[in-house]
Amino acid sequence: MTDIASSSALEFLNLESATGQMIARFDWGATALGDITSWPLALKTATGMILRSPAAFVMLWGNEGVLIYNDAYAVFAGGRHPAALGQSVAVAWPEVAEFNRNVLRVVLHGGQTLSYRNQHLLLQRTGRLEDAWLDLDYSPVVGADGKPLGVLAVVRETTAQVEVEQRLRIAQRSGGVGTFEWFPDTGTLEVSEEYRQILGLPPQVVVTGQLLDSVLHPEDRAGAALPPAGATNALPYAEFRHIDPVSGDVRWIARRGEVITRGGESRRSFLGVVYDITERKHIEQAVARGEARWRNLFEQMHEAFMLGEVVRDQAGRVIDFIFVEANPAFERQTGLPLRDVLNRRVREAIPGIEDALIERYGRVVDSGQPDAFEVQIAGLGHRWFEARARRVAHERFSVLFVDVSARRAAEIAIRESEQRFRQLAQAMPNHVWTASPDGNLDWFNDPV
């Protein structure tokens, strides 16, 4: 082992790094590399370079692939550091031995390079096997004669990024959300797998604005148009219909997005999402049809309808109510134009309204019990109304009512006629009676 404090033979190392000091103290004579002072220039140069780099570098030296690495790689190695230093790659990482044998075969013995992006490996760095995704670049380290002596590897872990992307893809599939980036300069879009599924686009086809136009409903193309180059506004929310080119099925799609500036103000792209809203549109259309039928029935009703909201004083007593909604029959039954009553208090719309009527509606709201009654309203020409009231929501009640003034007048006329008949019959000196069809007497006068 070399004395690092006095040896000038170790000047190629970066002794300010923890791994550099470990390399200086390591007993390399017990490995295939031999004493560190006798290392070939190519090995010393490469070692000095990686120790001074902030990126994670590791060298697989010689046929055994003896490991030499820097501080950043030591962090990546986790629990495998420091035992991995000076070991062959097969011993240091037995779970990926076959993968590394291929690296040595292609790069060390074949003199070629290898690159992997988001390479999935199962690594044991914390006492158990765990998923890891890596960007790996391998290149040969050559000696003075140009022959490969070792393999230099740049390691960048992308596990966190890949897991986020996986979660995003799962969320997109679960939520039916597709992502896209629109590049106006080229007229193309980069889209997610879910985007292609939503719009029925084949996996390999290049997605362009022209292609999208071809699968949209003609009436919706203008509203769904992608912005031109130089546009600065965000993509507004838009809804459009997609026509399946094979089945002809129509589905509703929603889209929104934001503008992204790249490489200066002159280069912009648009990042956004699309999602299928067909089910929601069908529900909205069904609700609209139902509302139209209800509105038609509402407007054709003979009975007047009113929706009111109570007004209370500081003590919580109902002192008034506001006309919230009413149907056309309200005008016919009351003679009050809707424009003069809606959103107004009843005491303003009908001066002199009876306190008893307002209190009655207040009891309906407070108790939740429906009420049916007849009422004469002085403010409406002393006309009589038959009403049925019930609570429909917090502080609100509904009333169905109809003008029964004519019926009440007829009832009064009948009672007055009966009273006159009785008075006349009682005054007559003869017996007067009435009988049912079966001959039973049901009334007779008092004989004089």
C-alpha angles and dihedrals in degrees: 000000000000124000101241093195094064109022118103087190089081098055090110090067124087098234092181088074122079092229091048090057091048090052090050092052096040119111097239090168087077090060135067089260094067127208112349093233089062097051116130117256093250091058093046092048094048092046092050090049097052093045089058095049124095090210121088108264129174131177125211101203125199130343092312093051096233109201124240117166146158137246095274092054090047088060090049092049092057112176091007090071131118094012091062093062110105093005125118112260091243091058095040095049107022093162090066098033095125092050091053093045087060090050091054091045095051102034107027099035099025098039092225133126130243131202130186129183120204090348110187116225134165107230132180106218102134102038095281138060113272135178114258131179119202143181104220130186120183127189133166123257106217132203130225090284093053094249118133113256099172146349124259115206130192110203124197118173114219098174095117092047093047092048091050090049090048091051089047092051091048090049090048092050093044093046096036093239123149126193130214142175117209119207108196092189092064099025091232136117132214105216138182125243089253090054090056091049093050092050096035095241121159117249097247103037117113107241114226135168089251091054091052092051089055093059098043127092107264092235091056101046096092093052093046096046115135117236121261126243112288095029112142104187125095118255105269122228109272136178121204141162123251119207116208105230092215107037098023090228114157121221131177118238129190124206138186135160151159134241119249123198115218126184096350137331093293095065117063136160132186123234118197152139136243128199137179113254098170094118092048092049091050089052091048091049092048090049090048091051090048091048091049091053091046092047091050091050090043092054095044095051117121091207118076117241127204133179114201137184118209124236118212135197124231090275091057096251119142107246102161144350137223125232104239102168138356138172129237090261087066089072093046093049099042104024089230117129111235092228088062097051112031113106090006131111115258092234088060096043096043110029113209094023110171116261089216091063093051091047090050092055088046090057090052090055095044097044100034088222118131119236133204121193148135120247136183114219116203093194089061097054094282089288122162123238132190108217140185116194133185139167112255103173143349107316092350134106137178129219131197111195143162134195108255097171092118092051092047090050090051091049090051091048091051092049091049091048092050090049092052091049092051092048091051094046093049090053095053118100092220129075112267124186144158126221138194120242090267091059099255114140112238099175139011135169128249108261115243 
